[in-house]
Amino acid sequence: MRHWSASDGRMQFPRLVDTARNEPVLVFRHHRPVAAVISYERYREFRDFQISSFLSASARIGGSAQARGMTPQILTTILHDIHALTHRC
């Protein structure tokens, strides 16, 4: 992983992007990491992994809730009540 200062990245943005196509770039400001720049391909892989993980967790949680008696009607009532409580004037 390459390290760049934010000011170098700003001044040499095309080079930063070219570097990020081949390896992740960690951007620092005042000696602290503030951003990571990755290729679009790596971003897609990360996004697809996150979506897959979310769907898998949702299926597990949904199955567990259903096994404990949760129904779409009960969930709708709970969500309606939460909405009413959080949107009171």
mmCIF file as gemmi writes it, N, C-alpha and C atoms, coordinates in Angstrom:
data_model
loop_
_atom_site.group_PDB
_atom_site.id
_atom_site.type_symbol
_atom_site.label_atom_id
_atom_site.label_alt_id
_atom_site.label_comp_id
_atom_site.label_asym_id
_atom_site.label_entity_id
_atom_site.label_seq_id
_atom_site.pdbx_PDB_ins_code
_atom_site.Cartn_x
_atom_site.Cartn_y
_atom_site.Cartn_z
_atom_site.occupancy
_atom_site.B_iso_or_equiv
_atom_site.pdbx_formal_charge
_atom_site.auth_seq_id
_atom_site.auth_asym_id
_atom_site.pdbx_PDB_model_num
ATOM 1 N N . MET Axp A 1 ? 0.858 -1.169 0 1 0 ? 1 A 1
ATOM 2 C CA . MET Axp A 1 ? 0 0 0 1 0 ? 1 A 1
ATOM 3 C C . MET Axp A 1 ? 0.903 1.23 0 1 0 ? 1 A 1
ATOM 4 N N . ARG Axp A 2 ? 0.596 2.159 -0.895 1 0 ? 2 A 1
ATOM 5 C CA . ARG Axp A 2 ? 1.348 3.408 -0.979 1 0 ? 2 A 1
ATOM 6 C C . ARG Axp A 2 ? 0.764 4.436 -0.023 1 0 ? 2 A 1
ATOM 7 N N . HIS Axp A 3 ? 1.595 5.349 0.432 1 0 ? 3 A 1
ATOM 8 C CA . HIS Axp A 3 ? 1.174 6.455 1.296 1 0 ? 3 A 1
ATOM 9 C C . HIS Axp A 3 ? 1.435 7.764 0.563 1 0 ? 3 A 1
ATOM 10 N N . TRP Axp A 4 ? 0.419 8.632 0.554 1 0 ? 4 A 1
ATOM 11 C CA . TRP Axp A 4 ? 0.542 9.95 -0.069 1 0 ? 4 A 1
ATOM 12 C C . TRP Axp A 4 ? 0.051 10.995 0.91 1 0 ? 4 A 1
ATOM 13 N N . SER Axp A 5 ? 0.648 12.17 0.833 1 0 ? 5 A 1
ATOM 14 C CA . SER Axp A 5 ? 0.102 13.291 1.598 1 0 ? 5 A 1
ATOM 15 C C . SER Axp A 5 ? -1.073 13.854 0.803 1 0 ? 5 A 1
ATOM 16 N N . ALA Axp A 6 ? -1.993 14.474 1.494 1 0 ? 6 A 1
ATOM 17 C CA . ALA Axp A 6 ? -3.151 15.065 0.819 1 0 ? 6 A 1
ATOM 18 C C . ALA Axp A 6 ? -2.7 16.142 -0.16 1 0 ? 6 A 1
ATOM 19 N N . SER Axp A 7 ? -1.713 16.933 0.206 1 0 ? 7 A 1
ATOM 20 C CA . SER Axp A 7 ? -1.254 17.999 -0.697 1 0 ? 7 A 1
ATOM 21 C C . SER Axp A 7 ? -0.61 17.408 -1.948 1 0 ? 7 A 1
ATOM 22 N N . ASP Axp A 8 ? 0.187 16.336 -1.817 1 0 ? 8 A 1
ATOM 23 C CA . ASP Axp A 8 ? 0.754 15.682 -2.999 1 0 ? 8 A 1
ATOM 24 C C . ASP Axp A 8 ? -0.353 15.096 -3.872 1 0 ? 8 A 1
ATOM 25 N N . GLY Axp A 9 ? -1.335 14.499 -3.245 1 0 ? 9 A 1
ATOM 26 C CA . GLY Axp A 9 ? -2.45 13.939 -4.004 1 0 ? 9 A 1
ATOM 27 C C . GLY Axp A 9 ? -3.213 15.006 -4.772 1 0 ? 9 A 1
ATOM 28 N N . ARG Axp A 10 ? -3.374 16.158 -4.168 1 0 ? 10 A 1
ATOM 29 C CA . ARG Axp A 10 ? -4.073 17.266 -4.819 1 0 ? 10 A 1
ATOM 30 C C . ARG Axp A 10 ? -3.266 17.784 -6.011 1 0 ? 10 A 1
ATOM 31 N N . MET Axp A 11 ? -1.958 17.906 -5.81 1 0 ? 11 A 1
ATOM 32 C CA . MET Axp A 11 ? -1.114 18.452 -6.875 1 0 ? 11 A 1
ATOM 33 C C . MET Axp A 11 ? -0.862 17.442 -7.996 1 0 ? 11 A 1
ATOM 34 N N . GLN Axp A 12 ? -0.926 16.156 -7.677 1 0 ? 12 A 1
ATOM 35 C CA . GLN Axp A 12 ? -0.606 15.116 -8.652 1 0 ? 12 A 1
ATOM 36 C C . GLN Axp A 12 ? -1.749 14.113 -8.777 1 0 ? 12 A 1
ATOM 37 N N . PHE Axp A 13 ? -2.954 14.632 -8.835 1 0 ? 13 A 1
ATOM 38 C CA . PHE Axp A 13 ? -4.126 13.745 -8.822 1 0 ? 13 A 1
ATOM 39 C C . PHE Axp A 13 ? -4.1 12.679 -9.916 1 0 ? 13 A 1
ATOM 40 N N . PRO Axp A 14 ? -3.77 13.03 -11.171 1 0 ? 14 A 1
ATOM 41 C CA . PRO Axp A 14 ? -3.739 11.962 -12.188 1 0 ? 14 A 1
ATOM 42 C C . PRO Axp A 14 ? -2.771 10.833 -11.823 1 0 ? 14 A 1
ATOM 43 N N . ARG Axp A 15 ? -1.626 11.174 -11.257 1 0 ? 15 A 1
ATOM 44 C CA . ARG Axp A 15 ? -0.66 10.152 -10.845 1 0 ? 15 A 1
ATOM 45 C C . ARG Axp A 15 ? -1.199 9.322 -9.678 1 0 ? 15 A 1
ATOM 46 N N . LEU Axp A 16 ? -1.891 9.987 -8.751 1 0 ? 16 A 1
ATOM 47 C CA . LEU Axp A 16 ? -2.512 9.276 -7.628 1 0 ? 16 A 1
ATOM 48 C C . LEU Axp A 16 ? -3.508 8.241 -8.143 1 0 ? 16 A 1
ATOM 49 N N . VAL Axp A 17 ? -4.339 8.641 -9.092 1 0 ? 17 A 1
ATOM 50 C CA . VAL Axp A 17 ? -5.336 7.73 -9.668 1 0 ? 17 A 1
ATOM 51 C C . VAL Axp A 17 ? -4.645 6.568 -10.386 1 0 ? 17 A 1
ATOM 52 N N . ASP Axp A 18 ? -3.607 6.87 -11.151 1 0 ? 18 A 1
ATOM 53 C CA . ASP Axp A 18 ? -2.883 5.789 -11.838 1 0 ? 18 A 1
ATOM 54 C C . ASP Axp A 18 ? -2.273 4.81 -10.842 1 0 ? 18 A 1
ATOM 55 N N . THR Axp A 19 ? -1.727 5.329 -9.752 1 0 ? 19 A 1
ATOM 56 C CA . THR Axp A 19 ? -1.152 4.468 -8.725 1 0 ? 19 A 1
ATOM 57 C C . THR Axp A 19 ? -2.235 3.589 -8.104 1 0 ? 19 A 1
ATOM 58 N N . ALA Axp A 20 ? -3.387 4.184 -7.817 1 0 ? 20 A 1
ATOM 59 C CA . ALA Axp A 20 ? -4.482 3.454 -7.17 1 0 ? 20 A 1
ATOM 60 C C . ALA Axp A 20 ? -5.051 2.359 -8.065 1 0 ? 20 A 1
ATOM 61 N N . ARG Axp A 21 ? -4.838 2.451 -9.348 1 0 ? 21 A 1
ATOM 62 C CA . ARG Axp A 21 ? -5.304 1.384 -10.239 1 0 ? 21 A 1
ATOM 63 C C . ARG Axp A 21 ? -4.558 0.084 -9.978 1 0 ? 21 A 1
ATOM 64 N N . ASN Axp A 22 ? -3.32 0.216 -9.483 1 0 ? 22 A 1
ATOM 65 C CA . ASN Axp A 22 ? -2.477 -0.961 -9.267 1 0 ? 22 A 1
ATOM 66 C C . ASN Axp A 22 ? -2.393 -1.405 -7.812 1 0 ? 22 A 1
ATOM 67 N N . GLU Axp A 23 ? -2.553 -0.46 -6.888 1 0 ? 23 A 1
ATOM 68 C CA . GLU Axp A 23 ? -2.477 -0.794 -5.464 1 0 ? 23 A 1
ATOM 69 C C . GLU Axp A 23 ? -3.194 0.296 -4.666 1 0 ? 23 A 1
ATOM 70 N N . PRO Axp A 24 ? -3.716 -0.056 -3.509 1 0 ? 24 A 1
ATOM 71 C CA . PRO Axp A 24 ? -4.399 0.945 -2.683 1 0 ? 24 A 1
ATOM 72 C C . PRO Axp A 24 ? -3.442 2.059 -2.265 1 0 ? 24 A 1
ATOM 73 N N . VAL Axp A 25 ? -3.984 3.253 -2.145 1 0 ? 25 A 1
ATOM 74 C CA . VAL Axp A 25 ? -3.213 4.416 -1.71 1 0 ? 25 A 1
ATOM 75 C C . VAL Axp A 25 ? -3.863 4.978 -0.456 1 0 ? 25 A 1
ATOM 76 N N . LEU Axp A 26 ? -3.081 5.12 0.587 1 0 ? 26 A 1
ATOM 77 C CA . LEU Axp A 26 ? -3.557 5.711 1.828 1 0 ? 26 A 1
ATOM 78 C C . LEU Axp A 26 ? -3.136 7.173 1.835 1 0 ? 26 A 1
ATOM 79 N N . VAL Axp A 27 ? -4.101 8.078 2.005 1 0 ? 27 A 1
ATOM 80 C CA . VAL Axp A 27 ? -3.837 9.52 1.958 1 0 ? 27 A 1
ATOM 81 C C . VAL Axp A 27 ? -3.798 10.061 3.383 1 0 ? 27 A 1
ATOM 82 N N . PHE Axp A 28 ? -2.76 10.818 3.679 1 0 ? 28 A 1
ATOM 83 C CA . PHE Axp A 28 ? -2.541 11.376 5.011 1 0 ? 28 A 1
ATOM 84 C C . PHE Axp A 28 ? -2.66 12.895 4.991 1 0 ? 28 A 1
ATOM 85 N N . ARG Axp A 29 ? -3.206 13.432 6.053 1 0 ? 29 A 1
ATOM 86 C CA . ARG Axp A 29 ? -3.219 14.879 6.29 1 0 ? 29 A 1
ATOM 87 C C . ARG Axp A 29 ? -2.749 15.066 7.726 1 0 ? 29 A 1
ATOM 88 N N . HIS Axp A 30 ? -1.741 15.888 7.892 1 0 ? 30 A 1
ATOM 89 C CA . HIS Axp A 30 ? -1.149 16.134 9.213 1 0 ? 30 A 1
ATOM 90 C C . HIS Axp A 30 ? -0.762 14.816 9.891 1 0 ? 30 A 1
ATOM 91 N N . HIS Axp A 31 ? -0.15 13.932 9.116 1 0 ? 31 A 1
ATOM 92 C CA . HIS Axp A 31 ? 0.369 12.649 9.608 1 0 ? 31 A 1
ATOM 93 C C . HIS Axp A 31 ? -0.72 11.689 10.095 1 0 ? 31 A 1
ATOM 94 N N . ARG Axp A 32 ? -1.95 11.93 9.687 1 0 ? 32 A 1
ATOM 95 C CA . ARG Axp A 32 ? -3.055 11.028 10.036 1 0 ? 32 A 1
ATOM 96 C C . ARG Axp A 32 ? -3.743 10.541 8.769 1 0 ? 32 A 1
ATOM 97 N N . PRO Axp A 33 ? -4.096 9.264 8.72 1 0 ? 33 A 1
ATOM 98 C CA . PRO Axp A 33 ? -4.803 8.764 7.533 1 0 ? 33 A 1
ATOM 99 C C . PRO Axp A 33 ? -6.204 9.38 7.456 1 0 ? 33 A 1
ATOM 100 N N . VAL Axp A 34 ? -6.551 9.892 6.268 1 0 ? 34 A 1
ATOM 101 C CA . VAL Axp A 34 ? -7.859 10.524 6.079 1 0 ? 34 A 1
ATOM 102 C C . VAL Axp A 34 ? -8.659 9.892 4.947 1 0 ? 34 A 1
ATOM 103 N N . ALA Axp A 35 ? -7.99 9.133 4.084 1 0 ? 35 A 1
ATOM 104 C CA . ALA Axp A 35 ? -8.705 8.53 2.956 1 0 ? 35 A 1
ATOM 105 C C . ALA Axp A 35 ? -7.904 7.369 2.402 1 0 ? 35 A 1
ATOM 106 N N . ALA Axp A 36 ? -8.623 6.494 1.721 1 0 ? 36 A 1
ATOM 107 C CA . ALA Axp A 36 ? -7.986 5.416 0.971 1 0 ? 36 A 1
ATOM 108 C C . ALA Axp A 36 ? -8.535 5.48 -0.444 1 0 ? 36 A 1
ATOM 109 N N . VAL Axp A 37 ? -7.644 5.382 -1.411 1 0 ? 37 A 1
ATOM 110 C CA . VAL Axp A 37 ? -8.047 5.412 -2.818 1 0 ? 37 A 1
ATOM 111 C C . VAL Axp A 37 ? -7.754 4.03 -3.39 1 0 ? 37 A 1
ATOM 112 N N . ILE Axp A 38 ? -8.782 3.435 -3.993 1 0 ? 38 A 1
ATOM 113 C CA . ILE Axp A 38 ? -8.646 2.096 -4.563 1 0 ? 38 A 1
ATOM 114 C C . ILE Axp A 38 ? -9.162 2.101 -5.993 1 0 ? 38 A 1
ATOM 115 N N . SER Axp A 39 ? -8.778 1.083 -6.744 1 0 ? 39 A 1
ATOM 116 C CA . SER Axp A 39 ? -9.251 0.969 -8.123 1 0 ? 39 A 1
ATOM 117 C C . SER Axp A 39 ? -10.751 0.701 -8.137 1 0 ? 39 A 1
ATOM 118 N N . TYR Axp A 40 ? -11.359 0.982 -9.272 1 0 ? 40 A 1
ATOM 119 C CA . TYR Axp A 40 ? -12.791 0.718 -9.406 1 0 ? 40 A 1
ATOM 120 C C . TYR Axp A 40 ? -13.074 -0.779 -9.265 1 0 ? 40 A 1
ATOM 121 N N . GLU Axp A 41 ? -12.189 -1.611 -9.802 1 0 ? 41 A 1
ATOM 122 C CA . GLU Axp A 41 ? -12.376 -3.062 -9.698 1 0 ? 41 A 1
ATOM 123 C C . GLU Axp A 41 ? -12.39 -3.497 -8.228 1 0 ? 41 A 1
ATOM 124 N N . ARG Axp A 42 ? -11.431 -2.969 -7.459 1 0 ? 42 A 1
ATOM 125 C CA . ARG Axp A 42 ? -11.378 -3.335 -6.04 1 0 ? 42 A 1
ATOM 126 C C . ARG Axp A 42 ? -12.607 -2.799 -5.306 1 0 ? 42 A 1
ATOM 127 N N . TYR Axp A 43 ? -13.05 -1.6 -5.67 1 0 ? 43 A 1
ATOM 128 C CA . TYR Axp A 43 ? -14.276 -1.039 -5.08 1 0 ? 43 A 1
ATOM 129 C C . TYR Axp A 43 ? -15.463 -1.955 -5.355 1 0 ? 43 A 1
ATOM 130 N N . ARG Axp A 44 ? -15.595 -2.412 -6.6 1 0 ? 44 A 1
ATOM 131 C CA . ARG Axp A 44 ? -16.713 -3.307 -6.948 1 0 ? 44 A 1
ATOM 132 C C . ARG Axp A 44 ? -16.652 -4.591 -6.147 1 0 ? 44 A 1
ATOM 133 N N . GLU Axp A 45 ? -15.445 -5.156 -5.991 1 0 ? 45 A 1
ATOM 134 C CA . GLU Axp A 45 ? -15.296 -6.372 -5.194 1 0 ? 45 A 1
ATOM 135 C C . GLU Axp A 45 ? -15.733 -6.12 -3.752 1 0 ? 45 A 1
ATOM 136 N N . PHE Axp A 46 ? -15.305 -5.002 -3.193 1 0 ? 46 A 1
ATOM 137 C CA . PHE Axp A 46 ? -15.663 -4.651 -1.818 1 0 ? 46 A 1
ATOM 138 C C . PHE Axp A 46 ? -17.174 -4.457 -1.696 1 0 ? 46 A 1
ATOM 139 N N . ARG Axp A 47 ? -17.753 -3.717 -2.633 1 0 ? 47 A 1
ATOM 140 C CA . ARG Axp A 47 ? -19.199 -3.466 -2.602 1 0 ? 47 A 1
ATOM 141 C C . ARG Axp A 47 ? -19.981 -4.768 -2.729 1 0 ? 47 A 1
ATOM 142 N N . ASP Axp A 48 ? -19.576 -5.618 -3.66 1 0 ? 48 A 1
ATOM 143 C CA . ASP Axp A 48 ? -20.269 -6.897 -3.844 1 0 ? 48 A 1
ATOM 144 C C . ASP Axp A 48 ? -20.161 -7.764 -2.593 1 0 ? 48 A 1
ATOM 145 N N . PHE Axp A 49 ? -18.993 -7.752 -1.942 1 0 ? 49 A 1
ATOM 146 C CA . PHE Axp A 49 ? -18.82 -8.502 -0.703 1 0 ? 49 A 1
ATOM 147 C C . PHE Axp A 49 ? -19.737 -7.952 0.385 1 0 ? 49 A 1
ATOM 148 N N . GLN Axp A 50 ? -19.825 -6.636 0.501 1 0 ? 50 A 1
ATOM 149 C CA . GLN Axp A 50 ? -20.693 -6.024 1.509 1 0 ? 50 A 1
ATOM 150 C C . GLN Axp A 50 ? -22.155 -6.374 1.259 1 0 ? 50 A 1
ATOM 151 N N . ILE Axp A 51 ? -22.587 -6.32 0.019 1 0 ? 51 A 1
ATOM 152 C CA . ILE Axp A 51 ? -23.97 -6.66 -0.319 1 0 ? 51 A 1
ATOM 153 C C . ILE Axp A 51 ? -24.246 -8.125 0.006 1 0 ? 51 A 1
ATOM 154 N N . SER Axp A 52 ? -23.32 -8.997 -0.382 1 0 ? 52 A 1
ATOM 155 C CA . SER Axp A 52 ? -23.472 -10.423 -0.107 1 0 ? 52 A 1
ATOM 156 C C . SER Axp A 52 ? -23.539 -10.691 1.398 1 0 ? 52 A 1
ATOM 157 N N . SER Axp A 53 ? -22.674 -10.029 2.158 1 0 ? 53 A 1
ATOM 158 C CA . SER Axp A 53 ? -22.674 -10.199 3.611 1 0 ? 53 A 1
ATOM 159 C C . SER Axp A 53 ? -23.981 -9.711 4.22 1 0 ? 53 A 1
ATOM 160 N N . PHE Axp A 54 ? -24.481 -8.575 3.733 1 0 ? 54 A 1
ATOM 161 C CA . PHE Axp A 54 ? -25.743 -8.03 4.236 1 0 ? 54 A 1
ATOM 162 C C . PHE Axp A 54 ? -26.898 -8.981 3.943 1 0 ? 54 A 1
ATOM 163 N N . LEU Axp A 55 ? -26.96 -9.492 2.72 1 0 ? 55 A 1
ATOM 164 C CA . LEU Axp A 55 ? -28.053 -10.4 2.358 1 0 ? 55 A 1
ATOM 165 C C . LEU Axp A 55 ? -27.99 -11.685 3.172 1 0 ? 55 A 1
ATOM 166 N N . SER Axp A 56 ? -26.789 -12.195 3.39 1 0 ? 56 A 1
ATOM 167 C CA . SER Axp A 56 ? -26.633 -13.404 4.187 1 0 ? 56 A 1
ATOM 168 C C . SER Axp A 56 ? -27.068 -13.173 5.635 1 0 ? 56 A 1
ATOM 169 N N . ALA Axp A 57 ? -26.633 -12.057 6.212 1 0 ? 57 A 1
ATOM 170 C CA . ALA Axp A 57 ? -27.029 -11.737 7.59 1 0 ? 57 A 1
ATOM 171 C C . ALA Axp A 57 ? -28.536 -11.518 7.682 1 0 ? 57 A 1
ATOM 172 N N . SER Axp A 58 ? -29.096 -10.841 6.691 1 0 ? 58 A 1
ATOM 173 C CA . SER Axp A 58 ? -30.545 -10.592 6.685 1 0 ? 58 A 1
ATOM 174 C C . SER Axp A 58 ? -31.316 -11.907 6.657 1 0 ? 58 A 1
ATOM 175 N N . ALA Axp A 59 ? -30.85 -12.846 5.843 1 0 ? 59 A 1
ATOM 176 C CA . ALA Axp A 59 ? -31.532 -14.136 5.757 1 0 ? 59 A 1
ATOM 177 C C . ALA Axp A 59 ? -31.443 -14.892 7.087 1 0 ? 59 A 1
ATOM 178 N N . ARG Axp A 60 ? -30.263 -14.863 7.726 1 0 ? 60 A 1
ATOM 179 C CA . ARG Axp A 60 ? -30.107 -15.539 9.02 1 0 ? 60 A 1
ATOM 180 C C . ARG Axp A 60 ? -31.006 -14.906 10.077 1 0 ? 60 A 1
ATOM 181 N N . ILE Axp A 61 ? -30.991 -13.573 10.141 1 0 ? 61 A 1
ATOM 182 C CA . ILE Axp A 61 ? -31.791 -12.861 11.147 1 0 ? 61 A 1
ATOM 183 C C . ILE Axp A 61 ? -33.273 -13.076 10.882 1 0 ? 61 A 1
ATOM 184 N N . GLY Axp A 62 ? -33.663 -12.993 9.601 1 0 ? 62 A 1
ATOM 185 C CA . GLY Axp A 62 ? -35.064 -13.205 9.254 1 0 ? 62 A 1
ATOM 186 C C . GLY Axp A 62 ? -35.536 -14.6 9.611 1 0 ? 62 A 1
ATOM 187 N N . GLY Axp A 63 ? -34.703 -15.601 9.333 1 0 ? 63 A 1
ATOM 188 C CA . GLY Axp A 63 ? -35.056 -16.974 9.674 1 0 ? 63 A 1
ATOM 189 C C . GLY Axp A 63 ? -35.189 -17.169 11.168 1 0 ? 63 A 1
ATOM 190 N N . SER Axp A 64 ? -34.266 -16.555 11.909 1 0 ? 64 A 1
ATOM 191 C CA . SER Axp A 64 ? -34.318 -16.652 13.366 1 0 ? 64 A 1
ATOM 192 C C . SER Axp A 64 ? -35.562 -15.951 13.917 1 0 ? 64 A 1
ATOM 193 N N . ALA Axp A 65 ? -35.863 -14.787 13.384 1 0 ? 65 A 1
ATOM 194 C CA . ALA Axp A 65 ? -37.054 -14.052 13.842 1 0 ? 65 A 1
ATOM 195 C C . ALA Axp A 65 ? -38.328 -14.826 13.514 1 0 ? 65 A 1
ATOM 196 N N . GLN Axp A 66 ? -38.373 -15.399 12.344 1 0 ? 66 A 1
ATOM 197 C CA . GLN Axp A 66 ? -39.556 -16.178 11.947 1 0 ? 66 A 1
ATOM 198 C C . GLN Axp A 66 ? -39.71 -17.397 12.854 1 0 ? 66 A 1
ATOM 199 N N . ALA Axp A 67 ? -38.61 -18.052 13.186 1 0 ? 67 A 1
ATOM 200 C CA . ALA Axp A 67 ? -38.674 -19.222 14.063 1 0 ? 67 A 1
ATOM 201 C C . ALA Axp A 67 ? -39.184 -18.847 15.454 1 0 ? 67 A 1
ATOM 202 N N . ARG Axp A 68 ? -39.016 -17.587 15.833 1 0 ? 68 A 1
ATOM 203 C CA . ARG Axp A 68 ? -39.47 -17.116 17.151 1 0 ? 68 A 1
ATOM 204 C C . ARG Axp A 68 ? -40.86 -16.473 17.082 1 0 ? 68 A 1
ATOM 205 N N . GLY Axp A 69 ? -41.512 -16.571 15.908 1 0 ? 69 A 1
ATOM 206 C CA . GLY Axp A 69 ? -42.882 -16.103 15.812 1 0 ? 69 A 1
ATOM 207 C C . GLY Axp A 69 ? -43.092 -14.767 15.118 1 0 ? 69 A 1
ATOM 208 N N . MET Axp A 70 ? -42.028 -14.162 14.594 1 0 ? 70 A 1
ATOM 209 C CA . MET Axp A 70 ? -42.185 -12.889 13.883 1 0 ? 70 A 1
ATOM 210 C C . MET Axp A 70 ? -42.933 -13.128 12.574 1 0 ? 70 A 1
ATOM 211 N N . THR Axp A 71 ? -43.888 -12.267 12.298 1 0 ? 71 A 1
ATOM 212 C CA . THR Axp A 71 ? -44.632 -12.333 11.047 1 0 ? 71 A 1
ATOM 213 C C . THR Axp A 71 ? -44.533 -10.974 10.361 1 0 ? 71 A 1
ATOM 214 N N . PRO Axp A 72 ? -44.85 -10.916 9.076 1 0 ? 72 A 1
ATOM 215 C CA . PRO Axp A 72 ? -44.839 -9.62 8.399 1 0 ? 72 A 1
ATOM 216 C C . PRO Axp A 72 ? -45.789 -8.612 9.059 1 0 ? 72 A 1
ATOM 217 N N . GLN Axp A 73 ? -46.91 -9.094 9.558 1 0 ? 73 A 1
ATOM 218 C CA . GLN Axp A 73 ? -47.869 -8.195 10.205 1 0 ? 73 A 1
ATOM 219 C C . GLN Axp A 73 ? -47.29 -7.617 11.5 1 0 ? 73 A 1
ATOM 220 N N . ILE Axp A 74 ? -46.641 -8.445 12.305 1 0 ? 74 A 1
ATOM 221 C CA . ILE Axp A 74 ? -46.041 -7.964 13.548 1 0 ? 74 A 1
ATOM 222 C C . ILE Axp A 74 ? -44.938 -6.962 13.233 1 0 ? 74 A 1
ATOM 223 N N . LEU Axp A 75 ? -44.103 -7.275 12.24 1 0 ? 75 A 1
ATOM 224 C CA . LEU Axp A 75 ? -43.023 -6.368 11.855 1 0 ? 75 A 1
ATOM 225 C C . LEU Axp A 75 ? -43.584 -5.035 11.372 1 0 ? 75 A 1
ATOM 226 N N . THR Axp A 76 ? -44.632 -5.068 10.583 1 0 ? 76 A 1
ATOM 227 C CA . THR Axp A 76 ? -45.259 -3.83 10.111 1 0 ? 76 A 1
ATOM 228 C C . THR Axp A 76 ? -45.753 -2.997 11.281 1 0 ? 76 A 1
ATOM 229 N N . THR Axp A 77 ? -46.375 -3.624 12.259 1 0 ? 77 A 1
ATOM 230 C CA . THR Axp A 77 ? -46.856 -2.909 13.449 1 0 ? 77 A 1
ATOM 231 C C . THR Axp A 77 ? -45.696 -2.291 14.22 1 0 ? 77 A 1
ATOM 232 N N . ILE Axp A 78 ? -44.633 -3.047 14.413 1 0 ? 78 A 1
ATOM 233 C CA . ILE Axp A 78 ? -43.467 -2.529 15.13 1 0 ? 78 A 1
ATOM 234 C C . ILE Axp A 78 ? -42.876 -1.33 14.398 1 0 ? 78 A 1
ATOM 235 N N . LEU Axp A 79 ? -42.699 -1.448 13.099 1 0 ? 79 A 1
ATOM 236 C CA . LEU Axp A 79 ? -42.125 -0.344 12.321 1 0 ? 79 A 1
ATOM 237 C C . LEU Axp A 79 ? -43.036 0.885 12.333 1 0 ? 79 A 1
ATOM 238 N N . HIS Axp A 80 ? -44.341 0.668 12.272 1 0 ? 80 A 1
ATOM 239 C CA . HIS Axp A 80 ? -45.292 1.775 12.338 1 0 ? 80 A 1
ATOM 240 C C . HIS Axp A 80 ? -45.17 2.477 13.68 1 0 ? 80 A 1
ATOM 241 N N . ASP Axp A 81 ? -45.097 1.707 14.767 1 0 ? 81 A 1
ATOM 242 C CA . ASP Axp A 81 ? -44.975 2.29 16.104 1 0 ? 81 A 1
ATOM 243 C C . ASP Axp A 81 ? -43.668 3.07 16.256 1 0 ? 81 A 1
ATOM 244 N N . ILE Axp A 82 ? -42.586 2.524 15.736 1 0 ? 82 A 1
ATOM 245 C CA . ILE Axp A 82 ? -41.299 3.229 15.804 1 0 ? 82 A 1
ATOM 246 C C . ILE Axp A 82 ? -41.378 4.539 15.034 1 0 ? 82 A 1
ATOM 247 N N . HIS Axp A 83 ? -41.967 4.49 13.866 1 0 ? 83 A 1
ATOM 248 C CA . HIS Axp A 83 ? -42.112 5.703 13.058 1 0 ? 83 A 1
ATOM 249 C C . HIS Axp A 83 ? -42.946 6.747 13.809 1 0 ? 83 A 1
ATOM 250 N N . ALA Axp A 84 ? -44.029 6.317 14.4 1 0 ? 84 A 1
ATOM 251 C CA . ALA Axp A 84 ? -44.892 7.251 15.136 1 0 ? 84 A 1
ATOM 252 C C . ALA Axp A 84 ? -44.143 7.873 16.3 1 0 ? 84 A 1
ATOM 253 N N . LEU Axp A 85 ? -43.351 7.068 17.013 1 0 ? 85 A 1
ATOM 254 C CA . LEU Axp A 85 ? -42.612 7.581 18.173 1 0 ? 85 A 1
ATOM 255 C C . LEU Axp A 85 ? -41.506 8.552 17.775 1 0 ? 85 A 1
ATOM 256 N N . THR Axp A 86 ? -40.883 8.315 16.644 1 0 ? 86 A 1
ATOM 257 C CA . THR Axp A 86 ? -39.751 9.145 16.23 1 0 ? 86 A 1
ATOM 258 C C . THR Axp A 86 ? -40.156 10.366 15.429 1 0 ? 86 A 1
ATOM 259 N N . HIS Axp A 87 ? -41.42 10.46 15.055 1 0 ? 87 A 1
ATOM 260 C CA . HIS Axp A 87 ? -41.884 11.61 14.256 1 0 ? 87 A 1
ATOM 261 C C . HIS Axp A 87 ? -42.967 12.414 14.957 1 0 ? 87 A 1
ATOM 262 N N . ARG Axp A 88 ? -42.956 12.369 16.277 1 0 ? 88 A 1
ATOM 263 C CA . ARG Axp A 88 ? -43.917 13.195 17.021 1 0 ? 88 A 1
ATOM 264 C C . ARG Axp A 88 ? -43.496 14.649 16.954 1 0 ? 88 A 1
ATOM 265 N N . CYS Axp A 89 ? -44.467 15.501 16.931 1 0 ? 89 A 1
ATOM 266 C CA . CYS Axp A 89 ? -44.171 16.944 16.897 1 0 ? 89 A 1
ATOM 267 C C . CYS Axp A 89 ? -44.226 17.546 18.286 1 0 ? 89 A 1
